[in-house]
Amino acid sequence: MPDWAKIVRQRLANLALEDDDPAQVFDEIASHLEENYRSLLNEGCSEEEALCRTLADAGDWQVLRKKIELSRKKEFTVPQRVKQFWIPALLTLFCSMVLLMLIQFFGPQPTILGSSSKLRITPVAVVYISWLITLPFVGAAGAYLSTRAGGRPRAVFTSIIFPILPYLAFFLVGLPVALILDDRVAHNITIPAFFVGLCAWVIFPGVALLAGGLAAQY
């Protein structure tokens, strides 16, 4: 049995397509050639004759390569990375921010973690429980769009958690820089307070987004 996948790769070696498109195209053409080959064998052709006729039916491989490239360029007018990552990621970020803004304006009121008094000061963080409840739907939307566009697991995962990345950057980069540059910030921030804020704005929302995003893939 001829190795049709190898034959196609050799004859279309210079096929200029992005990402995983060449492998997908090679598989489709190889499958089509194999079907033709088996059909000719069933009609009584010898293996050698079936092979020659199948290759002949494929026509000029250079012409075929140009037709494939042209059709793919027309089909993918939007770069795949935009469809697989940036559109889902920006959509999740936009939806999460709009939902948070609406909750801040119209309620319900957030939950306050920690308390302070003259005798004891504990870390304080604002947690919008209603916002966390809506985030699984946002994560599910991002996962659905990225998966539907053929996004790889890495792109899907990043699209899901994209809304928390600005907060994560603040806690890991912005806040340490502020502590170094401004003594007043250093006096007002404690390590427990840092972790409470990290949980409220990164860990909890991230878990909620992932819960919806992973559920949308099953």
N, CA, C and O of each residue as an XYZ file, in Angstrom:
872
protein
N       0.855     -1.203      0.000
C       0.000      0.000      0.000
C       0.889      1.251      0.000
O       1.721      1.407      0.894
N       0.730      2.137     -0.978
C       1.547      3.355     -1.022
C       1.335      4.224      0.215
O       0.243      4.276      0.781
N       2.396      4.898      0.615
C       2.304      5.845      1.731
C       1.844      7.185      1.150
O       2.665      8.020      0.767
N       0.530      7.379      1.089
C      -0.016      8.563      0.433
C       0.347      9.843      1.161
O       0.568     10.875      0.528
N       0.412      9.788      2.481
C       0.781     10.984      3.234
C       2.192     11.439      2.857
O       2.442     12.635      2.705
N       3.104     10.490      2.708
C       4.478     10.826      2.332
C       4.537     11.370      0.914
O       5.254     12.332      0.635
N       3.778     10.748      0.023
C       3.754     11.202     -1.374
C       3.247     12.637     -1.464
O       3.817     13.460     -2.180
N       2.184     12.929     -0.740
C       1.611     14.276     -0.786
C       2.577     15.292     -0.200
O       2.743     16.377     -0.758
N       3.219     14.957      0.922
C       4.178     15.887      1.540
C       5.335     16.194      0.603
O       5.800     17.332      0.537
N       5.798     15.184     -0.120
C       6.913     15.391     -1.038
C       6.512     16.277     -2.215
O       7.282     17.143     -2.629
N       5.330     16.069     -2.748
C       4.912     16.802     -3.943
C       4.375     18.191     -3.631
O       4.316     19.053     -4.508
N       3.985     18.407     -2.377
C       3.515     19.734     -1.965
C       4.419     20.301     -0.865
O       3.951     20.970      0.056
N       5.713     20.022     -0.979
C       6.650     20.412      0.079
C       6.728     21.918      0.260
O       6.989     22.386      1.369
N       6.514     22.674     -0.776
C       6.633     24.136     -0.701
C       5.299     24.839     -0.488
O       5.172     26.039     -0.730
N       4.321     24.089     -0.040
C       3.007     24.683      0.193
C       3.103     25.741      1.284
O       3.522     25.446      2.403
N       2.719     26.967      0.964
C       2.866     28.102      1.895
C       1.556     28.371      2.605
O       0.713     29.123      2.116
N       1.389     27.745      3.776
C       0.215     27.976      4.607
C       0.664     28.192      6.041
O       1.788     27.848      6.407
N      -0.222     28.763      6.855
C       0.141     29.103      8.219
C      -0.278     27.998      9.182
O      -1.173     27.199      8.906
N       0.410     27.987     10.327
C       0.067     27.134     11.474
C      -0.032     25.664     11.063
O       0.885     25.124     10.444
N      -1.163     25.012     11.416
C      -1.316     23.588     11.164
C      -1.981     23.292      9.832
O      -2.286     22.133      9.551
N      -2.217     24.306      8.998
C      -2.936     24.106      7.750
C      -2.266     23.089      6.826
O      -2.964     22.245      6.264
N      -0.928     23.131      6.642
C      -0.320     22.160      5.726
C      -0.618     20.722      6.123
O      -0.970     19.914      5.264
N      -0.486     20.377      7.410
C      -0.745     19.010      7.851
C      -2.193     18.621      7.580
O      -2.471     17.502      7.148
N      -3.109     19.542      7.834
C      -4.528     19.252      7.598
C      -4.795     19.042      6.113
O      -5.517     18.121      5.731
N      -4.213     19.894      5.280
C      -4.404     19.768      3.827
C      -3.788     18.468      3.321
O      -4.388     17.775      2.499
N      -2.588     18.132      3.808
C      -1.937     16.891      3.389
C      -2.798     15.681      3.728
O      -2.941     14.765      2.918
N      -3.365     15.681      4.916
C      -4.202     14.550      5.340
C      -5.438     14.418      4.461
O      -5.833     13.312      4.091
N      -6.042     15.548      4.134
C      -7.245     15.510      3.307
C      -6.944     14.975      1.909
O      -7.680     14.141      1.383
N      -5.850     15.464      1.312
C      -5.504     15.017     -0.033
C      -5.088     13.553     -0.018
O      -5.480     12.789     -0.900
N      -4.299     13.154      0.977
C      -3.862     11.759      1.080
C      -5.059     10.827      1.233
O      -5.094      9.751      0.636
N      -6.034     11.239      2.031
C      -7.235     10.424      2.212
C      -8.012     10.285      0.904
O      -8.531      9.215      0.584
N      -8.081     11.382      0.157
C      -8.793     11.354     -1.130
C      -8.076     10.445     -2.131
O      -8.720      9.679     -2.848
N      -6.744     10.530     -2.180
C      -5.985      9.683     -3.099
C      -6.117      8.207     -2.725
O      -6.228      7.345     -3.597
N      -6.105      7.929     -1.441
C      -6.230      6.543     -0.994
C      -7.597      5.966     -1.373
O      -7.696      4.799     -1.751
N      -8.638      6.774     -1.272
C      -9.970      6.328     -1.672
C     -10.012      5.988     -3.162
O     -10.563      4.965     -3.568
N      -9.407      6.884     -3.975
C      -9.364      6.617     -5.422
C      -8.578      5.336     -5.724
O      -8.965      4.529     -6.569
N      -7.469      5.181     -5.008
C      -6.607      4.013     -5.221
C      -7.358      2.721     -4.894
O      -7.323      1.763     -5.667
N      -8.029      2.702     -3.754
C      -8.779      1.515     -3.351
C      -9.937      1.238     -4.323
O     -10.253      0.085     -4.614
N     -10.556      2.306     -4.814
C     -11.651      2.139     -5.768
C     -11.161      1.481     -7.054
O     -11.835      0.614     -7.610
N      -9.982      1.896     -7.525
C      -9.413      1.303     -8.742
C      -9.032     -0.154     -8.515
O      -9.200     -0.981     -9.411
N      -8.525     -0.476     -7.342
C      -8.202     -1.870     -7.031
C      -9.461     -2.728     -7.044
O      -9.455     -3.857     -7.535
N     -10.525     -2.182     -6.504
C     -11.790     -2.922     -6.480
C     -12.348     -3.141     -7.878
O     -13.103     -4.083     -8.118
N     -11.963     -2.254     -8.802
C     -12.426     -2.406    -10.185
C     -11.601     -3.427    -10.956
O     -11.921     -3.750    -12.100
N     -10.539     -3.937    -10.331
C      -9.731     -4.963    -10.977
C      -8.381     -4.498    -11.461
O      -7.653     -5.279    -12.073
N      -8.018     -3.256    -11.210
C      -6.705     -2.759    -11.628
C      -5.605     -3.365    -10.758
O      -5.826     -3.682     -9.589
N      -4.437     -3.518    -11.337
C      -3.296     -3.960    -10.546
C      -2.833     -2.808     -9.662
O      -3.227     -1.660     -9.868
N      -1.996     -3.122     -8.677
C      -1.522     -2.081     -7.766
C      -0.735     -1.012     -8.514
O      -0.882      0.181     -8.250
N       0.102     -1.452     -9.451
C       0.911     -0.483    -10.198
C       0.034      0.412    -11.062
O       0.236      1.625    -11.121
N      -0.943     -0.200    -11.732
C      -1.838      0.579    -12.583
C      -2.689      1.532    -11.753
O      -2.896      2.682    -12.140
N      -3.183      1.052    -10.610
C      -3.996      1.896     -9.733
C      -3.185      3.084     -9.223
O      -3.703      4.196     -9.114
N      -1.911      2.845     -8.911
C      -1.056      3.926     -8.432
C      -0.849      4.978     -9.512
O      -0.970      6.177     -9.257
N      -0.539      4.522    -10.716
C      -0.297      5.473    -11.813
C      -1.550      6.278    -12.140
O      -1.477      7.489    -12.349
N      -2.686      5.614    -12.185
C      -3.929      6.306    -12.518
C      -4.331      7.289    -11.413
O      -4.843      8.372    -11.698
N      -4.102      6.916    -10.179
C      -4.441      7.810     -9.073
C      -3.599      9.070     -9.117
O      -4.119     10.171     -8.932
N      -2.293      8.923     -9.363
C      -1.417     10.085     -9.456
C      -1.753     10.934    -10.677
O      -1.671     12.162    -10.637
N      -2.125     10.274    -11.742
C      -2.488     11.010    -12.954
C      -3.765     11.811    -12.735
O      -3.889     12.936    -13.218
N      -4.713     11.230    -12.007
C      -5.971     11.932    -11.737
C      -5.755     13.169    -10.869
O      -6.534     14.122    -10.914
N      -4.676     13.134    -10.075
C      -4.388     14.298     -9.222
C      -3.990     15.512    -10.053
O      -4.108     16.644     -9.584
N      -3.519     15.291    -11.283
C      -3.167     16.402    -12.161
C      -1.808     16.996    -11.845
O      -0.959     16.352    -11.228
N      -1.616     18.226    -12.276
C      -0.359     18.949    -12.067
C      -0.278     19.396    -10.601
O      -1.111     20.170    -10.129
N       0.733     18.896     -9.898
C       0.839     19.205     -8.469
C       1.162     20.675     -8.212
O       0.753     21.225     -7.189
N       1.878     21.307     -9.110
C       2.184     22.731     -8.945
C       0.913     23.575     -9.075
O       0.699     24.529     -8.328
N       0.084     23.197    -10.041
C      -1.198     23.889    -10.200
C      -2.070     23.667     -8.969
O      -2.723     24.589     -8.481
N      -2.072     22.437     -8.479
C      -2.854     22.123     -7.285
C      -2.367     22.933     -6.087
O      -3.173     23.440     -5.306
N      -1.049     23.053     -5.943
C      -0.496     23.828     -4.826
C      -0.956     25.280     -4.889
O      -1.340     25.850     -3.868
N      -0.922     25.883     -6.071
C      -1.340     27.279     -6.206
C      -2.825     27.450     -5.915
O      -3.235     28.444     -5.314
N      -3.636     26.476     -6.345
C      -5.073     26.555     -6.082
C      -5.358     26.473     -4.579
O      -6.212     27.192     -4.060
N      -4.639     25.597     -3.896
C      -4.841     25.455     -2.448
C      -4.453     26.736     -1.730
O      -5.190     27.211     -0.865
N      -3.303     27.298     -2.078
C      -2.840     28.525     -1.424
C      -3.814     29.668     -1.659
O      -4.115     30.438     -0.746
N      -4.309     29.774     -2.902
C      -5.245     30.852     -3.231
C      -6.551     30.689     -2.466
O      -7.079     31.661     -1.927
N      -7.079     29.458     -2.414
C      -8.345     29.235     -1.727
C      -8.204     29.484     -0.234
O      -9.121     30.014      0.393
N      -7.061     29.107      0.348
C      -6.859     29.315      1.777
C      -6.695     30.788      2.106
O      -7.155     31.244      3.154
N      -6.057     31.526      1.239
C      -5.904     32.961      1.479
C      -7.254     33.658      1.465
O      -7.489     34.576      2.252
N      -8.136     33.233      0.586
C      -9.471     33.822      0.531
C     -10.280     33.432      1.762
O     -11.047     34.233      2.296
N     -10.097     32.178      2.209
C     -10.876     31.680      3.340
C     -10.438     32.322      4.648
O     -11.268     32.671      5.487
N      -9.121     32.474      4.817
C      -8.607     32.999      6.075
C      -8.197     34.459      5.900
O      -7.016     34.797      5.981
N      -9.163     35.300      5.664
C      -8.868     36.720      5.545
C      -8.471     37.303      6.893
O      -7.725     38.281      6.947
N      -8.959     36.718      7.982
C      -8.553     37.121      9.319
C      -7.480     36.150      9.792
O      -7.704     34.940      9.757
N      -6.316     36.638     10.236
C      -5.257     35.734     10.695
C      -5.785     34.775     11.756
O      -6.608     35.145     12.594
N      -5.303     33.551     11.706
C      -5.802     32.547     12.633
C      -5.541     32.919     14.080
O      -6.378     32.660     14.944
N      -4.400     33.521     14.356
C      -4.092     33.888     15.742
C      -5.118     34.874     16.282
O      -5.458     34.844     17.465
N      -5.610     35.752     15.403
C      -6.629     36.716     15.836
C      -7.914     35.982     16.201
O      -8.532     36.269     17.226
N      -8.312     35.030     15.352
C      -9.558     34.306     15.612
C      -9.429     33.344     16.777
O     -10.375     33.165     17.543
N      -8.264     32.723     16.917
C      -8.109     31.696     17.928
C      -7.778     32.257     19.311
O      -8.076     31.636     20.331
N      -7.153     33.448     19.331
C      -6.751     33.982     20.633
C      -7.268     35.379     20.923
O      -7.968     35.591     21.913
N      -6.927     36.341     20.061
C      -7.191     37.735     20.413
C      -8.674     38.061     20.511
O      -9.081     38.761     21.438
N      -9.484     37.582     19.594
C     -10.922     37.864     19.675
C     -11.540     37.234     20.919
O     -12.232     37.933     21.659
N     -11.319     35.929     21.187
C     -11.870     35.369     22.428
C     -11.319     36.030     23.680
O     -12.064     36.274     24.630
N     -10.012     36.325     23.695
C      -9.397     36.910     24.890
C      -9.933     38.308     25.176
O     -10.285     38.624     26.312
N      -9.994     39.138     24.146
C     -10.501     40.492     24.337
C     -11.986     40.492     24.676
O     -12.457     41.354     25.418
N     -12.724     39.527     24.133
C     -14.142     39.423     24.463
C     -14.333     39.079     25.940
O     -15.171     39.675     26.615
N     -13.558     38.120     26.438
C     -13.674     37.769     27.858
C     -13.282     38.943     28.748
O     -13.914     39.191     29.775
N     -12.233     39.667     28.347
C     -11.818     40.836     29.134
C     -12.906     41.903     29.134
O     -13.236     42.459     30.182
N     -13.461     42.189     27.959
C     -14.502     43.208     27.849
C     -15.734     42.829     28.668
O     -16.261     43.645     29.424
N     -16.187     41.587     28.514
C     -17.393     41.153     29.227
C     -17.189     41.184     30.732
O     -18.076     41.615     31.470
N     -16.033     40.733     31.194
C     -15.786     40.719     32.635
C     -15.739     42.134     33.199
O     -16.252     42.381     34.290
N     -15.128     43.066     32.466
C     -15.047     44.445     32.951
C     -16.412     45.125     32.945
O     -16.739     45.877     33.864
N     -17.211     44.861     31.907
C     -18.549     45.447     31.846
C     -19.413     44.914     32.981
O     -20.126     45.678     33.631
N     -19.353     43.614     33.221
C     -20.128     43.024     34.308
C     -19.723     43.601     35.654
O     -20.576     43.911     36.486
N     -18.419     43.745     35.867
C     -17.943     44.313     37.130
C     -18.406     45.753     37.290
O     -18.803     46.158     38.382
N     -18.359     46.525     36.219
C     -18.799     47.909     36.272
C     -20.291     48.008     36.595
O     -20.706     48.841     37.401
N     -21.085     47.158     35.965
C     -22.527     47.172     36.225
C     -22.834     46.787     37.668
O     -23.716     47.370     38.299
N     -22.112     45.819     38.178
C     -22.332     45.408     39.568
C     -21.923     46.516     40.526
O     -22.580     46.732     41.544
N     -20.848     47.213     40.207
C     -20.411     48.312     41.064
C     -21.434     49.444     41.087
O     -21.624     50.099     42.112
N     -22.087     49.667     39.957
C     -23.074     50.743     39.877
C     -24.421     50.345     40.477
O     -25.032     51.118     41.214
N     -24.875     49.145     40.159
C     -26.236     48.755     40.502
C     -26.330     47.717     41.628
O     -27.431     47.408     42.085
N     -25.203     47.181     42.075
C     -25.228     46.204     43.143
C     -25.347     44.794     42.599
O     -25.425     44.581     41.389
N     -25.360     43.832     43.517
C     -25.359     43.962     44.980
C     -24.013     44.397     45.544
O     -22.999     44.404     44.844
N     -24.025     44.759     46.821
C     -22.826     45.254     47.465
C     -21.786     44.133     47.608
O     -22.145     42.967     47.772
N     -20.513     44.489     47.547
C     -19.466     43.469     47.661
C     -19.300     42.977     49.092
O     -19.799     43.592     50.034
N     -18.604     41.877     49.239
C     -18.258     41.325     50.539
C     -16.871     41.827     50.929
O     -15.957     41.830     50.104
N     -16.712     42.247     52.170
C     -15.442     42.757     52.659
C     -14.738     41.659     53.446
O     -15.265     41.156     54.438
N     -13.543     41.294     52.992
C     -12.753     40.303     53.709
C     -11.853     41.004     54.711
O     -11.112     41.917     54.347
N     -11.909     40.585     55.973
C     -11.056     41.185     56.980
C     -11.724     42.375     57.623
O     -12.747     42.860     57.140
N     -11.166     42.833     58.682
C     -11.697     43.986     59.403
C     -10.566     44.689     60.116
O      -9.461     44.157     60.229
N     -10.842     45.871     60.591
C      -9.805     46.635     61.290
C     -10.398     47.273     62.529
O     -11.579     47.620     62.554
N      -9.587     47.425     63.547
C      -9.979     48.086     64.785
C      -8.756     48.714     65.411
O      -7.654     48.593     64.876
N      -8.930     49.373     66.520
C      -7.804     50.016     67.189
C      -6.822     48.986     67.736
O      -5.623     49.244     67.848
N      -7.365     47.798     68.078
C      -6.515     46.785     68.689
C      -5.906     45.833     67.672
O      -4.840     45.261     67.900
N      -6.577     45.672     66.572
C      -6.121     44.674     65.612
C      -6.419     45.132     64.194
O      -7.493     45.658     63.905
N      -5.459     44.923     63.330
C      -5.644     45.263     61.921
C      -5.429     44.001     61.106
O      -4.357     43.399     61.169
N      -6.408     43.604     60.361
C      -6.309     42.430     59.505
C      -6.464     42.847     58.057
O      -7.050     43.891     57.771
N      -5.941     42.034     57.131
C      -6.035     42.390     55.711
C      -7.480     42.576     55.264
O      -8.373     41.839     55.684
N      -7.696     43.563     54.415
C      -9.027     43.873     53.915
C      -9.008     43.782     52.392
O      -8.099     44.295     51.740
N     -10.009     43.131     51.842
C     -10.141     43.053     50.387
C     -11.614     43.062     50.030
O     -12.447     42.542     50.774
N     -11.933     43.657     48.885
C     -13.307     43.729     48.407
C     -13.540     42.580     47.437
O     -12.820     42.443     46.448
N     -14.541     41.756     47.715
C     -14.855     40.609     46.863
C     -16.278     40.764     46.331
O     -17.236     40.835     47.100
N     -16.399     40.816     45.014
C     -17.709     40.917     44.383
C     -18.194     39.494     44.080
O     -17.880     38.927     43.034
N     -18.958     38.938     45.006
C     -19.440     37.565     44.858
C     -20.290     37.411     43.602
O     -20.169     36.421     42.880
N     -21.150     38.393     43.348
C     -22.010     38.309     42.156
C     -21.180     38.324     40.878
O     -21.553     37.693     39.889
N     -20.068     39.033     40.891
C     -19.167     39.052     39.735
C     -18.543     37.679     39.533
O     -18.455     37.192     38.406
N     -18.108     37.054     40.629
C     -17.518     35.723     40.535
C     -18.515     34.712     39.989
O     -18.138     33.785     39.273
N     -19.781     34.890     40.325
C     -20.813     33.962     39.853
C     -20.995     34.067     38.339
O     -21.312     33.076     37.680
N     -20.795     35.267     37.787
C     -20.978     35.448     36.343
C     -19.747     35.043     35.529
O     -19.852     34.789     34.329
N     -18.584     34.981     36.178
C     -17.353     34.719     35.430
C     -17.298     33.348     34.757
O     -16.697     33.247     33.687
N     -17.888     32.286     35.316
C     -17.867     31.021     34.569
C     -18.497     31.124     33.182
O     -18.052     30.455     32.250
N     -19.528     31.954     33.039
C     -20.153     32.129     31.730
C     -19.208     32.875     30.782
O     -19.166     32.591     29.585
N     -18.451     33.830     31.329
C     -17.472     34.559     30.521
C     -16.366     33.617     30.059
O     -15.975     33.633     28.892
N     -15.861     32.789     30.989
C     -14.830     31.823     30.626
C     -15.322     30.822     29.603
O     -14.578     30.429     28.704
N     -16.585     30.403     29.733
C     -17.159     29.453     28.777
C     -17.239     30.063     27.380
O     -16.979     29.382     26.388
N     -17.597     31.339     27.301
C     -17.682     32.010     26.002
C     -16.314     32.091     25.340
O     -16.183     31.836     24.142
N     -15.284     32.449     26.128
C     -13.937     32.519     25.575
C     -13.449     31.170     25.091
O     -12.855     31.073     24.018
N     -13.695     30.115     25.880
C     -13.273     28.771     25.489
C     -13.995     28.314     24.227
O     -13.387     27.707     23.345
N     -15.280     28.601     24.141
C     -16.069     28.178     22.982
C     -15.559     28.836     21.699
O     -15.378     28.168     20.682
N     -15.328     30.149     21.755
C     -14.880     30.858     20.554
C     -13.499     30.405     20.118
O     -13.255     30.208     18.927
N     -12.590     30.238     21.081
C     -11.238     29.827     20.738
C     -11.216     28.404     20.201
O     -10.532     28.124     19.217
N     -11.959     27.501     20.838
C     -12.002     26.111     20.383
C     -12.646     26.001     19.008
O     -12.181     25.243     18.157
N     -13.711     26.752     18.797
C     -14.409     26.709     17.508
C     -13.511     27.205     16.379
O     -13.620     26.737     15.246
N     -12.624     28.153     16.686
C     -11.705     28.677     15.670
C     -10.490     27.778     15.476
O      -9.604     28.094     14.682
N     -10.442     26.661     16.195
C      -9.326     25.731     16.047
C      -8.140     26.061     16.919
O      -7.021     25.643     16.622
N      -8.360     26.806     17.997
C      -7.263     27.192     18.868
C      -6.642     26.010     19.583
O      -7.330     25.055     19.945
N      -5.344     26.080     19.782
C      -4.643     25.050     20.527
C      -4.976     25.193     22.014
O      -5.479     26.232     22.441
N      -4.694     24.142     22.809
C      -4.994     24.215     24.253
C      -4.397     25.435     24.934
O      -5.027     26.024     25.812
N      -3.195     25.819     24.541
C      -2.561     26.991     25.151
C      -3.341     28.254     24.849
O      -3.551     29.076     25.741
N      -3.778     28.426     23.604
C      -4.552     29.604     23.228
C      -5.902     29.617     23.924
O      -6.371     30.668     24.363
N      -6.530     28.441     24.025
C      -7.829     28.351     24.701
C      -7.684     28.719     26.169
O      -8.478     29.496     26.700
N      -6.675     28.163     26.824
C      -6.452     28.431     28.249
C      -6.212     29.913     28.500
O      -6.786     30.487     29.425
N      -5.359     30.540     27.678
C      -5.057     31.956     27.866
C      -6.275     32.825     27.585
O      -6.476     33.846     28.244
N      -7.084     32.428     26.615
C      -8.313     33.174     26.330
C      -9.259     33.145     27.516
O      -9.941     34.130     27.799
N      -9.300     32.016     28.208
C     -10.193     31.873     29.354
C      -9.767     32.789     30.506
O     -10.590     33.502     31.080
N      -8.477     32.761     30.836
C      -8.000     33.495     32.022
C      -7.543     34.917     31.703
O      -7.042     35.611     32.587
N      -7.705     35.356     30.471
C      -7.198     36.671     30.072
C      -7.693     37.814     30.969
O      -6.916     38.731     31.233
N      -8.945     37.810     31.451
C      -9.401     38.933     32.280
C      -8.615     39.134     33.570
O      -8.592     40.246     34.098
N      -7.968     38.089     34.094
C      -7.242     38.265     35.360
C      -5.788     38.664     35.143
O      -5.095     39.004     36.102
N      -5.320     38.627     33.911
C      -3.914     38.937     33.660
C      -3.534     40.368     34.046
O      -2.443     40.568     34.580
N      -4.397     41.387     33.798
C      -4.033     42.735     34.266
C      -3.871     42.802     35.777
O      -2.961     43.471     36.266
N      -4.734     42.124     36.528
C      -4.621     42.111     37.984
C      -3.362     41.361     38.421
O      -2.669     41.776     39.349
N      -3.080     40.251     37.738
C      -1.883     39.489     38.063
C      -0.625     40.322     37.815
O       0.317     40.286     38.607
N      -0.618     41.073     36.708
C       0.524     41.946     36.412
C       0.675     43.024     37.483
O       1.792     43.390     37.846
N      -0.448     43.530     37.986
C      -0.387     44.550     39.038
C       0.256     43.992     40.302
O       1.129     44.626     40.894
N      -0.181     42.797     40.715
C       0.333     42.225     41.959
C       1.780     41.766     41.838
O       2.537     41.845     42.805
N       2.172     41.286     40.658
C       3.512     40.741     40.492
C       4.533     41.769     40.039
O       5.731     41.610     40.273
N       4.053     42.832     39.385
C       4.984     43.831     38.850
C       4.685     45.222     39.399
O       5.557     45.857     39.991
N       3.456     45.695     39.204
C       3.116     47.066     39.586
C       3.264     47.330     41.065
O       3.858     48.334     41.457
N       2.737     46.452     41.890
C       2.795     46.659     43.330
C       4.224     46.603     43.876
O       4.591     47.477     44.661
N       5.056     45.610     43.496
C       6.449     45.626     43.960
C       7.207     46.884     43.556
O       8.004     47.415     44.329
N       6.949     47.361     42.327
C       7.615     48.603     41.889
C       7.165     49.774     42.752
O       7.977     50.615     43.139
N       5.847     49.830     43.059
C       5.343     50.907     43.915
C       5.932     50.835     45.315
O       6.209     51.867     45.926
N       6.126     49.624     45.827
C       6.720     49.463     47.154
C       8.156     49.977     47.189
O       8.602     50.550     48.183
N       8.861     49.762     46.096
C      10.262     50.213     46.029
C      10.346     51.728     45.891
O      11.210     52.363     46.495
N       9.459     52.301     45.105
C       9.549     53.726     44.786
C       8.847     54.624     45.801
O       9.190     55.800     45.927
N       7.881     54.088     46.514
C       7.083     54.925     47.420
C       7.067     54.300     48.817
O       6.500     53.226     49.016
N       7.696     54.985     49.786
C       7.756     54.474     51.163
C       6.383     54.394     51.799
O       6.137     53.514     52.624
N       5.485     55.291     51.433
C       4.153     55.279     52.030
C       3.389     54.020     51.681
O       2.648     53.487     52.507
N       3.570     53.536     50.444
C       2.926     52.290     50.048
C       3.492     51.125     50.848
O       2.749     50.239     51.268
N       4.804     51.123     51.059
C       5.444     50.043     51.803
C       4.938     49.965     53.231
O       4.793     48.870     53.774
N       4.661     51.127     53.859
C       4.178     51.137     55.238
C       2.734     50.661     55.343
O       2.321     50.179     56.397
N       1.960     50.788     54.263
C       0.533     50.447     54.311
C       0.209     49.045     53.817
O      -0.919     48.580     53.979
N       1.187     48.360     53.211
C       0.950     47.041     52.652
C       1.687     45.990     53.476
O       2.887     46.115     53.724
N       0.962     44.952     53.898
C       1.569     43.831     54.601
C       1.508     42.594     53.724
O       0.737     42.532     52.767
N       2.327     41.615     54.061
C       2.329     40.376     53.273
C       0.976     39.674     53.302
O       0.504     39.233     52.254
N       0.327     39.554     54.480
C      -1.017     38.955     54.471
C      -2.000     39.723     53.599
O      -2.813     39.122     52.897
N      -1.925     41.074     53.644
C      -2.825     41.875     52.817
C      -2.572     41.630     51.333
O      -3.503     41.616     50.527
N      -1.307     41.437     50.984
C      -0.962     41.157     49.594
C      -1.643     39.874     49.114
O      -2.225     39.843     48.030
N      -1.568     38.823     49.922
C      -2.151     37.544     49.527
C      -3.670     37.565     49.554
O      -4.316     36.892     48.751
N      -4.244     38.334     50.474
C      -5.699     38.467     50.482
C      -6.170     39.135     49.191
O      -7.126     38.682     48.563
N      -5.495     40.212     48.804
C      -5.843     40.889     47.554
C      -5.615     40.010     46.341
O      -6.400     40.030     45.393
N      -4.528     39.231     46.373
C      -4.233     38.327     45.261
C      -5.339     37.285     45.110
O      -5.745     36.963     43.993
N      -5.819     36.767     46.218
C      -6.913     35.787     46.165
C      -8.196     36.430     45.637
O      -8.901     35.846     44.813
N      -8.489     37.638     46.120
C      -9.750     38.292     45.760
C      -9.817     38.674     44.293
O     -10.888     38.615     43.688
N      -8.678     39.071     43.703
C      -8.703     39.609     42.347
C      -8.025     38.729     41.299
O      -8.136     39.001     40.104
N      -7.325     37.680     41.729
C      -6.644     36.793     40.772
C      -7.071     35.338     40.957
O      -7.559     34.711     40.016
N      -6.893     34.802     42.159
C      -7.138     33.376     42.371
C      -8.625     33.030     42.219
O      -8.984     32.150     41.436
N      -9.485     33.727     42.971
C     -10.922     33.425     42.905
C     -11.496     33.641     41.510
O     -12.185     32.759     40.997
N     -11.231     34.808     40.869
C     -11.739     34.989     39.498
C     -11.158     33.973     38.513
O     -11.857     33.503     37.615
N      -9.875     33.636     38.687
C      -9.263     32.658     37.788
C      -9.927     31.302     37.887
O     -10.170     30.650     36.871
N     -10.224     30.871     39.107
C     -10.909     29.590     39.299
C     -12.299     29.628     38.670
O     -12.725     28.662     38.036
N     -13.001     30.740     38.846
C     -14.348     30.867     38.270
C     -14.303     30.827     36.744
O     -15.126     30.159     36.118
N     -13.355     31.531     36.147
C     -13.219     31.527     34.689
C     -12.884     30.145     34.160
O     -13.456     29.698     33.166
N     -11.953     29.465     34.827
C     -11.545     28.138     34.384
C     -12.672     27.124     34.541
O     -12.816     26.219     33.720
N     -13.474     27.275     35.598
C     -14.588     26.369     35.803
C     -15.548     26.420     34.630
O     -15.991     25.380     34.142
N     -15.872     27.624     34.174
C     -16.753     27.742     33.018
C     -16.087     27.347     31.724
O     -16.703     26.704     30.874
N     -14.812     27.733     31.564
C     -14.109     27.424     30.323
C     -13.899     25.943     30.117
O     -14.086     25.432     29.013
N     -13.512     25.251     31.170
C     -13.296     23.803     31.048
C     -14.616     23.063     30.848
O     -14.682     22.085     30.104
N     -15.659     23.535     31.514
C     -16.958     22.890     31.353
C     -17.479     23.044     29.925
O     -18.170     22.160     29.417
N     -17.149     24.165     29.277
C     -17.654     24.414     27.922
C     -17.023     23.473     26.898
O     -17.541     23.336     25.790
N     -15.927     22.833     27.246
C     -15.234     21.949     26.304
C     -15.678     20.502     26.411
O     -15.165     19.637     25.701
N     -16.627     20.238     27.294
C     -17.115     18.869     27.475
C     -18.601     18.780     27.184
O     -19.186     17.702     27.285
